[in-house]
Amino acid sequence: MSEYLVDIQNERLSFFTPVGEVKALNDVSIRLKEGEVLGIVGESGSGKSVTAYSLMGLTAHPGKLVSGSLYFNGHQIETMSEKEMRKIRGNEISIIFQDPMTSLNPVYTIGNQIMEAILLHTDKKKAQARERAKELLELVGINEPEKRLKQYPHELSGGMRQRVMIAIALACEPKLLIADEPTTALDVTIQAQILELMMELKDKLGMAIIMITHDLGVVASMCERIAVMYAGKIVEYGTAEDIFYRPRHQYTKGLIRSIPRLDTKEHERLVPIEGTPIDLLNPPKGCPFAPRCDECMKICLREMPPVTELGEIHYTQCWLNQKEEMEKGAANE
């Protein structure tokens, strides 16, 4: 039995379209223990959501796992049938989507939607499921739960709807909660409340969380470990401290430079990352970030950089780090 709750090894996943193969994930490896919080950050289209959905067996057609292995809680995901996957989806592993309005069914009451998950995965009778649904609404901080059970999604505010989505996700006390940009559609004060609620519930239930976001502020406050993704690859991985205080990949540095700072005396202009993300139909031979990198060398365009281990868990894939390591070695000789 693995010590890891999630163990994804060398995952390659492509979408086979009429115009060619879109290499959405290229050699992605992620490990997560019970109770840990992992943040996956990167621009839109970097492969964050695809990684999480593949773990739930929700890769949309024409997507296909090309190679690699995905283990979750002792299950080998890629070998499981749809029937077997249904037993663990919502039960051992749950997901909260970006926009609760499109995730909740507009013609069912809130009570029916929470009860559906409970009745599907447990032996509870309807009356017990209703009682459990009421408990869950209280757990996620919704007032007057009895009244809310009879309401429809359009009668609730955005923050309330997201709380309902969290209640549905937690209905069977999963071991892993995947949060796919759960605060994007909410205003800042509600965002903070939802994140606080998720951390409280993590401590209460002991579950692990994978937080997918492009908001670095969210991962800084929540996550112990961070994976920075670009063009279907993890370009840097480490603790929150490593990523924010000792970033080593040029893409990570670019993301951090683009965050507004409160501690600067003068108003500094934010520095965007120039250029556009690469075309995954025709990925470059070398480092995928090379066309947008200020420090790009000739080798960056020709060859994919190897992994540079920078600490116990901190690693990156960048030729500049390889160059530094070689220079250090030469200086020590």
Order of alpha helices (4+ residues) and beta strands (2+ residues): beta-beta-beta-alpha-beta-beta-alpha-beta-alpha-alpha-alpha-alpha-alpha-beta-alpha-beta-alpha-beta-beta-alpha-alpha-alpha-beta-beta-alpha
